[in-house]
C-alpha cells in the first residue's frame, strides 16, 4: 500500500489510542470502593431554572416525555405521561430558589402563557445518581364563576 492511501489520524479531532491516553485521575476523596457515583454538587439557580424549563417543555408537549424520565420521580413522570390536550406555550419569567434542608431544593417561578401569569412550584431532592424532581405543580387560577364559596362563620 502506498503512502498516499494510508489512513492517518487527525490529531486535533480524534481520541488518542489506548497507549497514548493519559492515566485516569480520580477526584480527591473518591475511591471505587466507597461508592459508584460521587455525591452530586449543589445546583445553582440558573441550573434549576434550566431543569424547570425542560419540565415545562415536556408539559407543553414541545419535548418528548421520555427525555425527562431520569430527572423526575416515578409519580411525577406518571403525571407527565398519558394523553395531553394541546397546551399553550408556557414561558418562565422569574425563578426563586431556596434550600430548606441539605439535599433539598425548592423552587417557584412565574410562568406566562396566552397573556396570563401562573405559578410553578417544584421540589428537587438529591439522590445518589443526581438531582430528581419529586414535586411539580403548575398552579392555574380557576375561573371566577368556578371559585369555591366558603361557608359563613357561625
N, C-alpha and C positions, 0 to 999 in steps of 0.2 A: 504494500500500500504506500502510495507516495505521500510526501509531507503535506501537500495541499488538501488531501482528503481525510486527514485525521481529525477527530473531534477534540477540540480543546475547551477547557473550562473557561468560563467568563469570571474572572477573578472577583469583580465587584458585585456580581449578581447571583452567584451560586453558593450554596452552603459548602463549606470545606469538607473534604473527605474525612472519614473517621480518624485516620492517623494525624490529620492536620488540625483537628478540633482542639480547642483549649480544654483543660480539665474542668469538670463541672464543680462549681463552688456552691456550697450550701450556705444559707443565711446563718448568721451568728445565733446560736441557741437552738437551731432546728436540726434535729437528727432524725434519721429514718425510724429509729426505734420509738421515738416519742409519739409521733402522730403521722398520719398520712398527709395531711394538709397543714400549712401554717395557719395561725389564727388570722382571720380576715381583719384588715385595718378598719378604723372608723371612717365612715363616709362623710364627705364634705357636702355642704348644702347644694352645690351645683350638681353633684353626682346623684343626690336624692331627687332633685328636680328632673334629671335625665331619666331616672328609673320611673318616676311618676308619668313622665311624658310617654314612655314606652307603654306603660299600662293603659294610659288614655287612648293611645293609638289602637291597642287591641280592643278596648271597649267600643271605640267608634267603628271598628271593622277595617281600619286602614293598615293594620298589621295582623298577620296570621296568629291566631291564639296559641298554637303550639310553640311559637317562638318565646313565649314568656313562661313556659312550664317550669323552668328551673328558677325563676325569680319569685314565684308565688307559692304559698302553701296549697295543698290539695283542695281545701274547702274554698279558697279564693279562686283557684283555677276552675272549679266546678261552676262558679258564678259567671265566669267569662265564656265557658264553652256552652254550646247549645244554640238554638236558633236566636237570632237577633234581628230586630227591625232596623231599618235604615236610620242611622244616628246622624245628627248634625256634627260637624267637626268642632271638637272642644279644643280650646287654646288656653294653656296655663299662663297666667299673668304674674302672680306672685306666689312664692313658696316660703313657708316658715317651718323651721326645723327645731326640734328640741330633743334632748336626751334625758328622759326621766330617771332611768337607771342604766348602769353599764350594760351594753349588749342590746339595747333597745333604742330605736329612733322613731319618734312620732313626727309626722309631717302633715301640714294642712296647706291648701293652696286655693287661690281664687281662680276659677275657670270661667271662660266666656264661650257661649255658643248661641248663635242667632240673636245677638244683641242682648242677651240676658246673662247674668252672673250666677254662678253656682259655687258651692263649697266642695272641696275634695279633702277627705281625711284618709290617712294611711298610717299603718304601723309596721315597722320592719324589725325583725329580730335577727341576731347573729347566730348562725348555725356553723357547724364545723366546715361546711362546704362554702359558706359565704353568707351574704345578707339575703333574707327572704321576707317578702311581704305577707303578713299574716292577717291584715285587715285592709280593705279597700272599699271606700264608700263615696260615691258621688251624690251629694245631697242636693236634691232639686226641690224648690219650693212648690207646694201644692197650689192649685188654682183657688182664687178667693171663694168660689162657691163650694169648694170641697173641704174647707177648713173645719176641723173638729170644734164643736162648741163645748166649753167647759160648763159643768153643772153649777148652778148658783150656790154660793155658800149659804149654809143654814144659820 
